[in-house]
Amino acid sequence: MGAFIIRRLLLLIPLLLGVSIVVFAMIHAIPGDPTVILIGTDQQITDEQREAIRQQYGLDQPLPVQYGKWVGRVLQGDLGTSVRTRRALTYELQLRLPVTIELTLLAAIFGTIPAVAVGVLAAVRRNSRLDYGATVATLIGISVPNFLLATLLVLLFSVKLKWLPPIGFVPFRDDPIQNLKVMIMPAISLALPLAAILMRNTRSAVLEAMASDHVRVARAKGLSQRAVLGRHVLRNASIPIITVAGIQIATLLGGTVIIERIFSLPGIGSYIVDGINNRDYAVVTSVTLVMSTIFVLVSLLVDILYAVMDPRLRRGT
Amino acid sequence: MQSLTATWHVVEHIYNRLTKVNPDLSVDLELAESVDISEDGLTYTFKLHPATFHNGRALVAGDVVFSFNRLVAPETAAPAAADLASMASVEATDDSTVVITLNQPDASFLTMLSNQSCIIIPQEVVEENGDLSQVAVGSGPFKFVEYVPNTHIKLEKNADYWEANVPLLDGLELLIASEDNSRTAALISGTVDFIEYVPSQDIPILEADESIVLAGNTIQQIRMIGFNLDREPFNILEVRQAVAMAVDRDQIIENALSGIGTPTDTLFAADFWAGLGEREIAPPDIEGARALLAEAGYSDGFDTTLTGWAEYGYLADSAIVVQEQLKQIGINAELNLLDSGSMGQVVYIDKDFDMTVTGDSGFVDPNGLISNNFRTGEGGNFVNYSNPEVDELIAQGIAVTDQAERAAIYQQIAEILLVDLPWVSLYIGQQYEAMKNFVQGYEHIPTGSNISVRQVWLDT
């Protein structure tokens, strides 16, 4: 197990290097640079002045040199400085990471617990009204894009009912109630596709387990429904459920990019969009680096969870 | 874009400038109590109001000298250094007197001083912090309290503010809304009391809401089709005239701006002092346009590209409508919508485009728009226009100070541009702010400035 974790962590190094080179090359391939945005198109300016500003930001140097400098700084724990705010990215991330983590966690909770519960119920009461209702809900959940759901939620809860604010993030430690009021709509929007897929998978995993021989044997032994479900069905159904949940929770991070922007949440998802729009190269490369690391760590965590759940995998590694 | 504009509106609450722009676009004094302009138009002597910075130190003439010298210093590499391009020197003759000498007479100088780049900043705070990106100490009506990135900016009343009877509010909390729709939703839901940049499609909804009041109408801007005059076939006048004949401005405004805009074929709004006044715009003439194209040797039309802004919905939609309209005369333009960074690079720096639907905005003095866009070799002259007669008139336009004389010069330039057609002007946008009906005293300013927030009070 220990060797497995270490091997996976070592794989991070070539992966992050690859990701950063690709992102660095891509963001530089887009026309424009941070000074174009800073100066704007209405400003009266000469070519010499423009060049002086580019020099000030080190943009006159060749790309490999800029990349090398960036890597050198990252290795020393310095993610660079935002051209836009002139603040260290380590500082910006301290402010923004908690927002994205809270949003992802809330979405993970909204997306897993009710989904698994409904999925199990739908499987147990197969072909009931609840099962059909759940199927329809799943279809909607998978087909409705989350930005549309977000807009619909705002229309209903902010514009019509005036219950929830569409913008105005407050940190949890400053005002927990207000924080949750602001976070609930984005978290639900983000969670819906996850919940839909997970419910579907839970239902089929449970159905499959219920149809297996050992469950029939357990029933034949005269075990109660509850005992059969808890001891024999759910344990066997849990592996496919965790697989899907693991992948989906990691992809929630990608969804934050859109959702944080719609609700003006100051997380790293909206930060990376601003970074791209402003050609704030350090922001784009460094935040991608951080996001990739989180993604890999979450998948690693899911793999460890498998091993815990399934003794066969534990022996295998 | 929204956060950028929010920043500008923070600046005008925290800092003072020597001059300011009134709702009627006249230039007024702010921190300057009086100004004396020498006979030759080269020396400006400002007397300052007795103001105090938020750190308690009295603002003196030396701060103006420091602020302006810092702006133009090459090592600052300020993008807005050109705002003070006509300043030769600035000095403080005593604590409340600043004398600025120009290298040539510049009738737009007082207007330039109202730009946000010309704020008066305290030297010791800049020196302590390297720059003013992380701290904000000004002499304005509101003091900086807190900035949480992408979330909000908190300001509190400057109780010792030097202007009498302002500000009336105890503080301002500026929320940052990156999406258009969320601004409208935030106002309706009562999350905020005031929003700027009301999305035009939401205006009917807000007008129908009795608890909400709208302020606004015109804005100092112009939207147009710009031609790359160095490229075929747009170097041919007849082709540009054909485009001008084919566009239907009313249709563009209806489809791209929900009807919220004023069509124009020239540079300025009808009521602007330097403009051509009320004008009859010829209706589109497809036959005439086709005939002109044939005359230029393009009787079958041609393929070209149309570059535009992807991030501003109304500009992107304007480009789409223009693309459709040009099809009628056989011009097949491939649409190329770019984000702001690419637009800045491709159109304004590389000038790698055929036609573009773009705009210019925020100018107060006509010279700002005209010299930047039409003077030979100027950075903002993305269409590569060059006409010695216009260059000469631009120089004259700031050399005389009498407004009637200046107006005549700018009208003459506008007429020449109507003949040369480096642009086909399309429309002047309208901009609205919306607020709850208990927000009192707000006045819309066509530059987009929110300076009148300092006179606002709440009637609750």
Chai-1 contact restraints between the chains, C-beta under 6 A:
chainA,res_idxA,chainB,res_idxB,connection_type,confidence,min_distance_angstrom,max_distance_angstrom,comment,restraint_id
A,P31,B,S342,contact,1.0,0.0,6.0,A-B,restraint_1
A,P31,B,Q345,contact,1.0,0.0,6.0,A-B,restraint_2
A,P31,B,V346,contact,1.0,0.0,6.0,A-B,restraint_3
A,G32,B,G341,contact,1.0,0.0,6.0,A-B,restraint_4
A,G32,B,S342,contact,1.0,0.0,6.0,A-B,restraint_5
A,G32,B,G344,contact,1.0,0.0,6.0,A-B,restraint_6
A,G32,B,Q345,contact,1.0,0.0,6.0,A-B,restraint_7
A,V36,B,G341,contact,1.0,0.0,6.0,A-B,restraint_8
A,V36,B,G344,contact,1.0,0.0,6.0,A-B,restraint_9
A,V36,B,Q345,contact,1.0,0.0,6.0,A-B,restraint_10
A,I37,B,G341,contact,1.0,0.0,6.0,A-B,restraint_11
A,L38,B,P79,contact,1.0,0.0,6.0,A-B,restraint_12
A,I39,B,P79,contact,1.0,0.0,6.0,A-B,restraint_13
A,T41,B,G344,contact,1.0,0.0,6.0,A-B,restraint_14
A,T41,B,Y348,contact,1.0,0.0,6.0,A-B,restraint_15
A,D42,B,D360,contact,1.0,0.0,6.0,A-B,restraint_16
A,D42,B,G362,contact,1.0,0.0,6.0,A-B,restraint_17
A,Q43,B,P79,contact,1.0,0.0,6.0,A-B,restraint_18
A,Q44,B,A82,contact,1.0,0.0,6.0,A-B,restraint_19
A,Q44,B,N372,contact,1.0,0.0,6.0,A-B,restraint_20
A,I45,B,A82,contact,1.0,0.0,6.0,A-B,restraint_21
A,I45,B,G379,contact,1.0,0.0,6.0,A-B,restraint_22
A,T46,B,G379,contact,1.0,0.0,6.0,A-B,restraint_23
A,A52,B,A77,contact,1.0,0.0,6.0,A-B,restraint_24
A,I53,B,A77,contact,1.0,0.0,6.0,A-B,restraint_25
A,Q56,B,A77,contact,1.0,0.0,6.0,A-B,restraint_26
A,R86,B,S133,contact,1.0,0.0,6.0,A-B,restraint_27
A,V154,B,A185,contact,1.0,0.0,6.0,A-B,restraint_28
A,S158,B,A185,contact,1.0,0.0,6.0,A-B,restraint_29
A,S158,B,S189,contact,1.0,0.0,6.0,A-B,restraint_30
A,V159,B,A185,contact,1.0,0.0,6.0,A-B,restraint_31
A,V159,B,I188,contact,1.0,0.0,6.0,A-B,restraint_32
A,K162,B,S189,contact,1.0,0.0,6.0,A-B,restraint_33
A,P165,B,T191,contact,1.0,0.0,6.0,A-B,restraint_34
A,P166,B,S182,contact,1.0,0.0,6.0,A-B,restraint_35
A,P166,B,A185,contact,1.0,0.0,6.0,A-B,restraint_36
A,P166,B,A186,contact,1.0,0.0,6.0,A-B,restraint_37
A,I167,B,L175,contact,1.0,0.0,6.0,A-B,restraint_38
A,I167,B,A177,contact,1.0,0.0,6.0,A-B,restraint_39
A,I167,B,S182,contact,1.0,0.0,6.0,A-B,restraint_40
A,I167,B,A186,contact,1.0,0.0,6.0,A-B,restraint_41
A,G168,B,L175,contact,1.0,0.0,6.0,A-B,restraint_42
A,G168,B,T191,contact,1.0,0.0,6.0,A-B,restraint_43
A,F169,B,T151,contact,1.0,0.0,6.0,A-B,restraint_44
A,R261,B,S178,contact,1.0,0.0,6.0,A-B,restraint_45
A,I262,B,E179,contact,1.0,0.0,6.0,A-B,restraint_46
A,S264,B,I176,contact,1.0,0.0,6.0,A-B,restraint_47
A,S264,B,A177,contact,1.0,0.0,6.0,A-B,restraint_48
A,S264,B,S178,contact,1.0,0.0,6.0,A-B,restraint_49
A,P266,B,P149,contact,1.0,0.0,6.0,A-B,restraint_50
A,P266,B,N150,contact,1.0,0.0,6.0,A-B,restraint_51
A,P266,B,T151,contact,1.0,0.0,6.0,A-B,restraint_52
A,R279,B,G341,contact,1.0,0.0,6.0,A-B,restraint_53
